[in-house]
Amino acid sequence: MNVTSDCSTTSAAVMEREHQLEKQAAEKGAAKVRKLVEKAKQKGLGADTPGGVALMKRAVAPLSKAIADAIAAAKAGKAGRRHSALGTMELLPADVLAYLTVREAIHAAVDSTSVTSAAIAIGSMVEEELRMQSFDDQQPDLYATMMRRLKERGAQAGHVRKVFVFTANQNDIELPTLTKTEKLHLGMKMIELLIESTGFCEMVTIRQSSSKTKELNILRPTEVVAKWMEDRNLRAELLTPAYAPMVVPPKDWEGTTGGGYLSPSFKALSLVKGCTKAHAELLARADLGPTLRALNAIQRTPWKINTRVLDVMTEVWERGLEIAMPNREDRELPNKPVGHRIAETSEEAWANVDPEAKRLYMKEARAVHEGNASSRGKRLGISVIIKTAQELAGEEAIYFPHQLDFRGRAYAVPVALNPQGNDHAKALLTAGQGKPINDARAAGWLAIDGANRFGFDKASLDERIAWVEEREEQIKYTAENPFGDLWWADADEPWRFLAWCFEYADFLAEGYGFVSCLPLSSDGTCNGLQHFSAMLRDPVGGAAVNLVPGDRPSDIYQRVADRVLEKLREDQDNWQSRGWIDFGIDRKITKRPVMVLPYGGKFKSCMGYVRDAVDEKIAGGKENPFGDELPKASTALARFVWDSIGDVVVAARDAMDWLQKCASAATAKGQAISWTAPSGFPAYQCYMDRKARRVKTRLQGSLVYLSLSEETDKLDKAKQRNSVSPNFVHSMDAAAMMLTINLALDNGITTFAMIHDSYGTVAADMDMLAACIRHAFVDMYEEHDVLAEFVLSQPEEVRAECPQLPLRGTLDIRQVLDSTFFFA
């Protein structure tokens, strides 16, 4: 099928509606940018506008050099008075100091702020950075744990600052401070260096209001820079459409550009997001036929809004019910304890409060702050999902254009509401074309999906079906009255489970012949490890991730937990080991470390995940047997977990180490890494060294990349090495998905709900899809020695430096064909 035949069967009215929707999307995107720019300016955040961001990137490098030169000149004792700020300037890396200065200076210049205020603001930002640096230096483990948790909860910078200051006070951590005068001197020096090194802004004197004598020195962008920033903001408006689902089939991908949307109002999409020139050359020479055929099949799949789910979700949302939803509004802080009063300083306000009462209040207030910060982003996302679904509820069919990343993984272009979205988004979508359930096999797949959605997915398939049959009356009642019995809200995926309840109740009412449109799904077992076990024919790892048949699904997380317990029992002379045996080790403790292993997980991340799991169990009521020794004991437990993972998935570790050594060999030769996946898609990994323009501020806890248009000519050795394993295995799962889709197309399947390692279609086609998944996987690894092909993809001088291929085991890969739980 091609786009011409699709469009020929689409009415002129629907085509016109699509063109109007795309025009509106372009206008909506521009309006959004304008609103963000105006909002940023109103808040004095000029650096957060597109023009401000672009200017900031261009100003940091020259200012960083100017700062380094000023410090070097002062140390060399060159003529001139040593500025009082130089001592503070030496405490931070020049690029960090430059970033903080430029950001605050642009805010001030866009808002025409007084030079004094701008200087103090810069000094305050530097003080915050120094305080975070000091905390990190004194308590690095505590700092890393707090920052990780705050980032996961979406905490804002202001809240982060308060939490760290509070924790520092509780733990006797001394934080440096700058006086207002020191901030002013430091800020003025930074502004002086910024003007001298960039010329982007200027200090001018203006008269205040109607006064003839009172003057004010302000900071503002030069005329040329102001015009340049305005042009960048306008350009951002034109290049930021609000990509939405389509109401006609997207244009087929026939090459590396031009698929997806119809309108010339949009910049043409690229097949590969963020495609580099070198990658584009590889794509131009590759046979992309199998990849494009599969990608077009995904985006040609018609969808509809599940209006019954939408009605329930809308009511829950509008009434502010906390039923499988985050809080609609921020939770209120607890009442202040007895003795607290309003005063000018915090010390005075809390002077008459019992210290223990204050501690408990601060703990409760911190939990509320963190919960509110975490839920705000979720709330916004859900609001957008519901609004988009309401706008599309009357459409006969909607479609989702897709693109690839550099590894060949497929992603929906519209954000929020799409088949790859969260539980809310997936539940609101149902297939636009269903098929009748005519036999017990299809009915069984429908039942299995319900058990999976609820969380009853570690049992045999027959047990899952029986679990559903035992609850048929409850399921029918839920479909009739979702608010009458809220058991569905306790499911692992509550909204998808509710959608399933509606579908299954309809099937029970109508019986065989019922046309089912609900997309079911079949998920791989720790899919990255499935690929590593297959490519190395690892019988131990393969058994752990269901590459071989079994009466029940193998649970690799439980296998690792069992191995941890074995090791702890062997070490019972150690009091910590005995404590962990009593505490109990289950799959929740081992799950995250195992999950991330094939994607580059290290012992450091294992420690973090183990500590989080232990903390969660203690918060749930489990007794802490270690007291203040818990952090040290958790680190010891993490070592047992890490070693046990190695016992269960030895081959995966071997493959990962081998890939990293090959990557290091390539980087040493100055070569990027590319390889061709079994689907024919050429993957390309090239991370350039940006160290000269990379800033990491401890307050924001993230890397800020600057001057992105000017890369160095050196590869980032660490990133090339550490990224190759996850990127390679992702390219393998992408290839397996594309090959599965093509085999399914050959066997009459046309509805695809695909998410990397989760493959779905309607109930009537699940048997066929299950067969296609297994045959495509087996064919892929029987026809391709992917590690040997990886080596052959490298230049000759790199191949000569690559180590010998890891040894293969004895796993018969064809056992996958008979493995019920390979994907289930």
Order of alpha helices (4+ residues) and beta strands (2+ residues): alpha-alpha-alpha-alpha-alpha-alpha-alpha-alpha-alpha-beta-beta-alpha-alpha-alpha-beta-alpha-alpha-alpha-beta-beta-alpha-beta-beta-alpha-alpha-alpha-alpha-beta-beta-alpha-alpha-alpha-alpha-alpha-alpha-alpha-alpha-beta-beta-beta-beta-alpha-beta-beta-alpha-alpha-alpha
